[in-house]
Amino acid sequence: MTLAIISDIHGNYEAFAQVLDDIDARGAEEIICLGDCIGYGPESEEVIQAVRSRNIPTLLGNHELAAR
């Protein structure tokens, strides 16, 4: 099984979309995120929506903890 591990997206949806395209092109069967999907970048909501739509299991990062 091919596994993609991602982390530290920090609300940068444009870069995240390119990473997802690359993951798809390489045929990864599953993606796991190690956290910090939000913060810094202006598109945290778009990142969260993409993570949810793909059902990507995600750990809670320090930026998510700070937003609680």
Biopython code that builds the backbone (N, CA, C, O; Angstrom):
import numpy as np
from Bio.PDB.StructureBuilder import StructureBuilder

atoms = [
    (1, "MET", "N", (0.845, -1.182, 0.000)),
    (1, "MET", "CA", (0.000, 0.000, 0.000)),
    (1, "MET", "C", (0.887, 1.240, 0.000)),
    (1, "MET", "O", (1.866, 1.315, 0.742)),
    (2, "THR", "N", (0.538, 2.202, -0.831)),
    (2, "THR", "CA", (1.266, 3.457, -0.893)),
    (2, "THR", "C", (0.573, 4.465, 0.009)),
    (2, "THR", "O", (-0.627, 4.705, -0.127)),
    (3, "LEU", "N", (1.325, 5.054, 0.926)),
    (3, "LEU", "CA", (0.808, 5.976, 1.921)),
    (3, "LEU", "C", (1.495, 7.323, 1.758)),
    (3, "LEU", "O", (2.717, 7.396, 1.632)),
    (4, "ALA", "N", (0.697, 8.393, 1.761)),
    (4, "ALA", "CA", (1.240, 9.753, 1.736)),
    (4, "ALA", "C", (1.037, 10.365, 3.114)),
    (4, "ALA", "O", (-0.063, 10.334, 3.666)),
    (5, "ILE", "N", (2.099, 10.915, 3.654)),
    (5, "ILE", "CA", (2.030, 11.586, 4.947)),
    (5, "ILE", "C", (2.293, 13.068, 4.718)),
    (5, "ILE", "O", (3.314, 13.450, 4.147)),
    (6, "ILE", "N", (1.354, 13.899, 5.174)),
    (6, "ILE", "CA", (1.458, 15.341, 4.989)),
    (6, "ILE", "C", (1.337, 16.029, 6.345)),
    (6, "ILE", "O", (0.859, 15.438, 7.312)),
    (7, "SER", "N", (1.774, 17.279, 6.404)),
    (7, "SER", "CA", (1.624, 18.063, 7.627)),
    (7, "SER", "C", (1.911, 19.530, 7.329)),
    (7, "SER", "O", (2.410, 19.878, 6.259)),
    (8, "ASP", "N", (1.591, 20.370, 8.286)),
    (8, "ASP", "CA", (1.946, 21.791, 8.255)),
    (8, "ASP", "C", (1.466, 22.518, 6.996)),
    (8, "ASP", "O", (2.242, 23.214, 6.340)),
    (9, "ILE", "N", (0.218, 22.356, 6.675)),
    (9, "ILE", "CA", (-0.381, 23.017, 5.515)),
    (9, "ILE", "C", (-0.588, 24.503, 5.820)),
    (9, "ILE", "O", (-0.419, 25.351, 4.943)),
    (10, "HIS", "N", (-0.947, 24.805, 7.040)),
    (10, "HIS", "CA", (-1.074, 26.174, 7.552)),
    (10, "HIS", "C", (-1.931, 27.091, 6.677)),
    (10, "HIS", "O", (-1.569, 28.242, 6.436)),
    (11, "GLY", "N", (-3.048, 26.584, 6.212)),
    (11, "GLY", "CA", (-4.008, 27.424, 5.500)),
    (11, "GLY", "C", (-3.587, 27.842, 4.103)),
    (11, "GLY", "O", (-4.170, 28.770, 3.543)),
    (12, "ASN", "N", (-2.606, 27.194, 3.533)),
    (12, "ASN", "CA", (-2.147, 27.522, 2.181)),
    (12, "ASN", "C", (-2.810, 26.542, 1.205)),
    (12, "ASN", "O", (-2.223, 25.529, 0.826)),
    (13, "TYR", "N", (-4.034, 26.864, 0.813)),
    (13, "TYR", "CA", (-4.807, 25.947, -0.017)),
    (13, "TYR", "C", (-4.180, 25.747, -1.395)),
    (13, "TYR", "O", (-4.180, 24.634, -1.921)),
    (14, "GLU", "N", (-3.653, 26.807, -1.974)),
    (14, "GLU", "CA", (-3.074, 26.685, -3.321)),
    (14, "GLU", "C", (-1.953, 25.644, -3.347)),
    (14, "GLU", "O", (-1.914, 24.794, -4.236)),
    (15, "ALA", "N", (-1.056, 25.710, -2.386)),
    (15, "ALA", "CA", (0.032, 24.730, -2.316)),
    (15, "ALA", "C", (-0.511, 23.343, -1.975)),
    (15, "ALA", "O", (-0.043, 22.340, -2.515)),
    (16, "PHE", "N", (-1.493, 23.287, -1.083)),
    (16, "PHE", "CA", (-2.089, 22.013, -0.684)),
    (16, "PHE", "C", (-2.733, 21.318, -1.882)),
    (16, "PHE", "O", (-2.596, 20.105, -2.042)),
    (17, "ALA", "N", (-3.432, 22.076, -2.721)),
    (17, "ALA", "CA", (-4.062, 21.499, -3.904)),
    (17, "ALA", "C", (-3.016, 20.898, -4.839)),
    (17, "ALA", "O", (-3.253, 19.850, -5.440)),
    (18, "GLN", "N", (-1.872, 21.546, -4.967)),
    (18, "GLN", "CA", (-0.798, 21.009, -5.811)),
    (18, "GLN", "C", (-0.226, 19.728, -5.211)),
    (18, "GLN", "O", (0.085, 18.783, -5.936)),
    (19, "VAL", "N", (-0.089, 19.699, -3.898)),
    (19, "VAL", "CA", (0.390, 18.488, -3.231)),
    (19, "VAL", "C", (-0.590, 17.341, -3.434)),
    (19, "VAL", "O", (-0.183, 16.213, -3.711)),
    (20, "LEU", "N", (-1.888, 17.629, -3.295)),
    (20, "LEU", "CA", (-2.900, 16.588, -3.511)),
    (20, "LEU", "C", (-2.853, 16.066, -4.942)),
    (20, "LEU", "O", (-2.984, 14.862, -5.165)),
    (21, "ASP", "N", (-2.669, 16.957, -5.913)),
    (21, "ASP", "CA", (-2.540, 16.521, -7.308)),
    (21, "ASP", "C", (-1.339, 15.585, -7.481)),
    (21, "ASP", "O", (-1.425, 14.581, -8.189)),
    (22, "ASP", "N", (-0.237, 15.916, -6.839)),
    (22, "ASP", "CA", (0.957, 15.085, -6.930)),
    (22, "ASP", "C", (0.732, 13.727, -6.264)),
    (22, "ASP", "O", (1.144, 12.690, -6.784)),
    (23, "ILE", "N", (0.073, 13.753, -5.106)),
    (23, "ILE", "CA", (-0.243, 12.501, -4.416)),
    (23, "ILE", "C", (-1.113, 11.615, -5.301)),
    (23, "ILE", "O", (-0.875, 10.412, -5.412)),
    (24, "ASP", "N", (-2.131, 12.220, -5.934)),
    (24, "ASP", "CA", (-3.006, 11.463, -6.832)),
    (24, "ASP", "C", (-2.233, 10.894, -8.014)),
    (24, "ASP", "O", (-2.444, 9.747, -8.406)),
    (25, "ALA", "N", (-1.333, 11.703, -8.584)),
    (25, "ALA", "CA", (-0.550, 11.260, -9.743)),
    (25, "ALA", "C", (0.365, 10.092, -9.389)),
    (25, "ALA", "O", (0.657, 9.247, -10.235)),
    (26, "ARG", "N", (0.810, 10.048, -8.150)),
    (26, "ARG", "CA", (1.697, 8.969, -7.715)),
    (26, "ARG", "C", (0.930, 7.727, -7.259)),
    (26, "ARG", "O", (1.533, 6.693, -6.972)),
    (27, "GLY", "N", (-0.392, 7.830, -7.192)),
    (27, "GLY", "CA", (-1.213, 6.671, -6.893)),
    (27, "GLY", "C", (-1.264, 6.259, -5.432)),
    (27, "GLY", "O", (-1.482, 5.087, -5.123)),
    (28, "ALA", "N", (-1.064, 7.213, -4.530)),
    (28, "ALA", "CA", (-1.140, 6.876, -3.108)),
    (28, "ALA", "C", (-2.546, 6.387, -2.777)),
    (28, "ALA", "O", (-3.542, 6.957, -3.224)),
    (29, "GLU", "N", (-2.603, 5.337, -1.997)),
    (29, "GLU", "CA", (-3.890, 4.739, -1.633)),
    (29, "GLU", "C", (-4.504, 5.385, -0.398)),
    (29, "GLU", "O", (-5.717, 5.325, -0.196)),
    (30, "GLU", "N", (-3.673, 5.993, 0.416)),
    (30, "GLU", "CA", (-4.180, 6.653, 1.618)),
    (30, "GLU", "C", (-3.302, 7.846, 1.951)),
    (30, "GLU", "O", (-2.103, 7.864, 1.673)),
    (31, "ILE", "N", (-3.945, 8.855, 2.563)),
    (31, "ILE", "CA", (-3.244, 10.054, 3.010)),
    (31, "ILE", "C", (-3.501, 10.192, 4.504)),
    (31, "ILE", "O", (-4.623, 10.003, 4.974)),
    (32, "ILE", "N", (-2.450, 10.522, 5.238)),
    (32, "ILE", "CA", (-2.570, 10.819, 6.664)),
    (32, "ILE", "C", (-1.932, 12.182, 6.895)),
    (32, "ILE", "O", (-0.866, 12.483, 6.358)),
    (33, "CYS", "N", (-2.606, 13.006, 7.709)),
    (33, "CYS", "CA", (-2.094, 14.337, 8.009)),
    (33, "CYS", "C", (-1.660, 14.405, 9.479)),
    (33, "CYS", "O", (-2.388, 13.970, 10.371)),
    (34, "LEU", "N", (-0.477, 14.953, 9.712)),
    (34, "LEU", "CA", (0.070, 15.053, 11.059)),
    (34, "LEU", "C", (-0.265, 16.372, 11.755)),
    (34, "LEU", "O", (0.325, 16.696, 12.787)),
    (35, "GLY", "N", (-1.197, 17.126, 11.203)),
    (35, "GLY", "CA", (-1.690, 18.316, 11.895)),
    (35, "GLY", "C", (-1.218, 19.628, 11.313)),
    (35, "GLY", "O", (-0.487, 19.673, 10.324)),
    (36, "ASP", "N", (-1.658, 20.696, 11.956)),
    (36, "ASP", "CA", (-1.398, 22.084, 11.562)),
    (36, "ASP", "C", (-1.935, 22.397, 10.164)),
    (36, "ASP", "O", (-1.219, 22.910, 9.304)),
    (37, "CYS", "N", (-3.199, 22.076, 9.966)),
    (37, "CYS", "CA", (-3.880, 22.415, 8.713)),
    (37, "CYS", "C", (-4.193, 23.903, 8.645)),
    (37, "CYS", "O", (-4.269, 24.473, 7.556)),
    (38, "ILE", "N", (-4.374, 24.532, 9.796)),
    (38, "ILE", "CA", (-4.774, 25.941, 9.845)),
    (38, "ILE", "C", (-3.621, 26.814, 10.328)),
    (38, "ILE", "O", (-2.607, 26.327, 10.828)),
    (39, "GLY", "N", (-3.810, 28.110, 10.162)),
    (39, "GLY", "CA", (-2.839, 29.075, 10.652)),
    (39, "GLY", "C", (-2.025, 29.691, 9.532)),
    (39, "GLY", "O", (-1.865, 29.091, 8.469)),
    (40, "TYR", "N", (-1.513, 30.878, 9.768)),
    (40, "TYR", "CA", (-0.670, 31.636, 8.841)),
    (40, "TYR", "C", (-1.392, 31.990, 7.540)),
    (40, "TYR", "O", (-1.702, 33.161, 7.317)),
    (41, "GLY", "N", (-1.662, 31.031, 6.695)),
    (41, "GLY", "CA", (-2.256, 31.286, 5.382)),
    (41, "GLY", "C", (-3.709, 31.721, 5.470)),
    (41, "GLY", "O", (-4.370, 31.493, 6.484)),
    (42, "PRO", "N", (-4.207, 32.347, 4.411)),
    (42, "PRO", "CA", (-5.559, 32.920, 4.429)),
    (42, "PRO", "C", (-6.683, 31.939, 4.104)),
    (42, "PRO", "O", (-7.851, 32.325, 4.157)),
    (43, "GLU", "N", (-6.377, 30.700, 3.774)),
    (43, "GLU", "CA", (-7.410, 29.786, 3.268)),
    (43, "GLU", "C", (-7.574, 28.534, 4.134)),
    (43, "GLU", "O", (-7.704, 27.422, 3.622)),
    (44, "SER", "N", (-7.566, 28.735, 5.442)),
    (44, "SER", "CA", (-7.708, 27.596, 6.359)),
    (44, "SER", "C", (-9.020, 26.854, 6.142)),
    (44, "SER", "O", (-9.051, 25.624, 6.195)),
    (45, "GLU", "N", (-10.094, 27.582, 5.900)),
    (45, "GLU", "CA", (-11.403, 26.942, 5.698)),
    (45, "GLU", "C", (-11.393, 26.041, 4.467)),
    (45, "GLU", "O", (-11.935, 24.937, 4.504)),
    (46, "GLU", "N", (-10.786, 26.501, 3.387)),
    (46, "GLU", "CA", (-10.703, 25.698, 2.166)),
    (46, "GLU", "C", (-9.871, 24.440, 2.403)),
    (46, "GLU", "O", (-10.198, 23.368, 1.896)),
    (47, "VAL", "N", (-8.797, 24.578, 3.174)),
    (47, "VAL", "CA", (-7.968, 23.414, 3.496)),
    (47, "VAL", "C", (-8.778, 22.400, 4.292)),
    (47, "VAL", "O", (-8.759, 21.208, 3.984)),
    (48, "ILE", "N", (-9.487, 22.866, 5.311)),
    (48, "ILE", "CA", (-10.295, 21.969, 6.143)),
    (48, "ILE", "C", (-11.361, 21.274, 5.303)),
    (48, "ILE", "O", (-11.593, 20.077, 5.469)),
    (49, "GLN", "N", (-12.006, 22.001, 4.413)),
    (49, "GLN", "CA", (-13.025, 21.396, 3.550)),
    (49, "GLN", "C", (-12.416, 20.306, 2.669)),
    (49, "GLN", "O", (-13.027, 19.254, 2.484)),
    (50, "ALA", "N", (-11.226, 20.543, 2.127)),
    (50, "ALA", "CA", (-10.573, 19.546, 1.274)),
    (50, "ALA", "C", (-10.183, 18.313, 2.087)),
    (50, "ALA", "O", (-10.348, 17.185, 1.622)),
    (51, "VAL", "N", (-9.670, 18.523, 3.290)),
    (51, "VAL", "CA", (-9.302, 17.401, 4.159)),
    (51, "VAL", "C", (-10.537, 16.571, 4.481)),
    (51, "VAL", "O", (-10.499, 15.342, 4.418)),
    (52, "ARG", "N", (-11.627, 17.239, 4.824)),
    (52, "ARG", "CA", (-12.871, 16.526, 5.148)),
    (52, "ARG", "C", (-13.447, 15.803, 3.934)),
    (52, "ARG", "O", (-13.910, 14.668, 4.051)),
    (53, "SER", "N", (-13.421, 16.447, 2.774)),
    (53, "SER", "CA", (-14.021, 15.818, 1.587)),
    (53, "SER", "C", (-13.274, 14.555, 1.174)),
    (53, "SER", "O", (-13.853, 13.657, 0.563)),
    (54, "ARG", "N", (-11.995, 14.488, 1.508)),
    (54, "ARG", "CA", (-11.189, 13.303, 1.180)),
    (54, "ARG", "C", (-11.087, 12.327, 2.350)),
    (54, "ARG", "O", (-10.427, 11.293, 2.245)),
    (55, "ASN", "N", (-11.738, 12.658, 3.462)),
    (55, "ASN", "CA", (-11.697, 11.799, 4.660)),
    (55, "ASN", "C", (-10.261, 11.480, 5.081)),
    (55, "ASN", "O", (-9.932, 10.329, 5.368)),
    (56, "ILE", "N", (-9.417, 12.501, 5.115)),
    (56, "ILE", "CA", (-8.016, 12.323, 5.495)),
    (56, "ILE", "C", (-7.921, 12.319, 7.017)),
    (56, "ILE", "O", (-8.226, 13.328, 7.653)),
    (57, "PRO", "N", (-7.501, 11.198, 7.615)),
    (57, "PRO", "CA", (-7.303, 11.175, 9.064)),
    (57, "PRO", "C", (-6.239, 12.210, 9.442)),
    (57, "PRO", "O", (-5.183, 12.283, 8.815)),
    (58, "THR", "N", (-6.530, 13.004, 10.471)),
    (58, "THR", "CA", (-5.657, 14.122, 10.826)),
    (58, "THR", "C", (-5.445, 14.194, 12.331)),
    (58, "THR", "O", (-6.398, 14.141, 13.108)),
    (59, "LEU", "N", (-4.201, 14.314, 12.726)),
    (59, "LEU", "CA", (-3.876, 14.549, 14.127)),
    (59, "LEU", "C", (-4.106, 16.014, 14.463)),
    (59, "LEU", "O", (-4.116, 16.869, 13.577)),
    (60, "LEU", "N", (-4.287, 16.295, 15.726)),
    (60, "LEU", "CA", (-4.488, 17.656, 16.198)),
    (60, "LEU", "C", (-3.118, 18.312, 16.367)),
    (60, "LEU", "O", (-2.303, 17.866, 17.174)),
    (61, "GLY", "N", (-2.872, 19.372, 15.601)),
    (61, "GLY", "CA", (-1.609, 20.089, 15.698)),
    (61, "GLY", "C", (-1.702, 21.230, 16.693)),
    (61, "GLY", "O", (-2.783, 21.534, 17.197)),
    (62, "ASN", "N", (-0.587, 21.855, 16.973)),
    (62, "ASN", "CA", (-0.593, 22.946, 17.941)),
    (62, "ASN", "C", (-1.416, 24.140, 17.468)),
    (62, "ASN", "O", (-1.952, 24.874, 18.298)),
    (63, "HIS", "N", (-1.532, 24.352, 16.169)),
    (63, "HIS", "CA", (-2.363, 25.456, 15.678)),
    (63, "HIS", "C", (-3.845, 25.142, 15.870)),
    (63, "HIS", "O", (-4.629, 26.039, 16.179)),
    (64, "GLU", "N", (-4.229, 23.904, 15.694)),
    (64, "GLU", "CA", (-5.626, 23.522, 15.981)),
    (64, "GLU", "C", (-5.894, 23.627, 17.470)),
    (64, "GLU", "O", (-6.972, 24.072, 17.864)),
    (65, "LEU", "N", (-4.951, 23.232, 18.306)),
    (65, "LEU", "CA", (-5.125, 23.346, 19.753)),
    (65, "LEU", "C", (-5.307, 24.797, 20.179)),
    (65, "LEU", "O", (-6.125, 25.087, 21.051)),
    (66, "ALA", "N", (-4.560, 25.701, 19.579)),
    (66, "ALA", "CA", (-4.654, 27.118, 19.921)),
    (66, "ALA", "C", (-5.988, 27.721, 19.486)),
    (66, "ALA", "O", (-6.432, 28.713, 20.064)),
    (67, "ALA", "N", (-6.631, 27.137, 18.479)),
    (67, "ALA", "CA", (-7.900, 27.670, 17.965)),
    (67, "ALA", "C", (-9.111, 27.177, 18.728)),
    (67, "ALA", "O", (-10.220, 27.656, 18.491)),
    (68, "ARG", "N", (-8.928, 26.224, 19.647)),
    (68, "ARG", "CA", (-10.070, 25.658, 20.369)),
    (68, "ARG", "C", (-10.663, 26.635, 21.322)),
    (68, "ARG", "O", (-11.634, 26.316, 22.009)),
]
sb = StructureBuilder()
sb.init_structure("model")
sb.init_model(0)
sb.init_chain("A")
sb.init_seg("    ")
for serial, (resi, resn, name, xyz) in enumerate(atoms, 1):
    if name == "N":
        sb.init_residue(resn, " ", resi, " ")
    sb.init_atom(name, np.array(xyz, "f"), 0.0, 1.0, " ", f" {name:<3s}", serial, name[0])
structure = sb.get_structure()
